[in-house]
Amino acid sequence: QVQLVESGGGLVQAGGSLRLACAASGRTFNSYAVGWFRQAPGKEREFVSAISSSGNSIRVAGSVKGRFTISRDNAKNTVYLQIKSLEPEDTAVYFCAARVAYLRTSPDEYDYWGQGIQVTVSS
């Protein structure tokens, strides 16, 4: 099993930047693919980005491509989501999730989830 904890969220102004972190426990973290998802009020949880266990494969949702960058540091058991040029539409609770083997983009294909962290973007 793996435990996940998100951090780095908060209130920012439109146009600003933010870096979210997903810290994981366990020495086998480097065996897990990790995805980021977000859920805004009244909307379904949507895929944002994902990275393979090695970091060699990356997927980014078309809605955020060019502004969101995912990376991982397996030595620190942490996956990051760098967000640039934040927009009010980015306001949501952001979750990280992990699964064994190859990365996926559907939330129901992930086994372990963090509690989520709020990102609020003001105009």
C-alpha positions, 0 to 999 in steps of 0.5 A, spaced: 500 500 500 501 507 499 499 513 503 498 520 499 498 527 502 497 533 497 500 540 499 501 546 496 494 549 494 491 555 496 488 562 494 492 565 488 490 571 483 489 569 476 495 569 472 499 566 478 503 560 479 502 554 484 506 548 485 502 542 488 506 536 491 504 529 492 508 526 498 507 518 498 510 513 503 513 506 502 519 504 499 515 501 493 513 508 490 517 508 484 513 502 482 507 506 482 504 511 476 501 517 479 495 521 476 493 528 478 485 529 478 481 535 480 473 536 481 470 543 481 463 544 485 457 541 481 462 537 476 465 530 475 472 529 477 476 530 471 483 528 469 489 533 469 495 529 468 499 523 470 506 520 470 509 513 469 513 510 475 519 511 472 517 518 469 519 517 462 511 517 460 507 523 461 500 525 459 496 532 460 489 533 459 488 538 453 484 543 457 491 544 461 496 543 456 501 548 456 500 551 463 501 544 467 507 540 468 508 534 472 514 531 474 516 526 480 522 525 484 522 518 486 528 519 491 523 524 495 517 519 494 514 526 491 510 527 485 509 535 483 504 539 479 507 545 476 501 550 474 502 556 471 498 562 468 492 560 473 485 561 471 479 562 475 476 556 471 482 552 475 479 552 481 477 545 484 479 540 489 486 537 486 487 530 488 493 525 487 492 518 486 497 512 485 496 505 481 501 499 480 503 499 472 502 503 467 499 510 467 491 511 466 487 517 465 480 515 468 480 516 476 476 509 477 483 505 474 487 508 480 487 504 487 490 509 492 488 516 493 490 522 497 485 527 501 485 532 496 487 540 496 483 546 495 486 551 489 482 557 489 483 562 483 481 569 484 479 574 478 
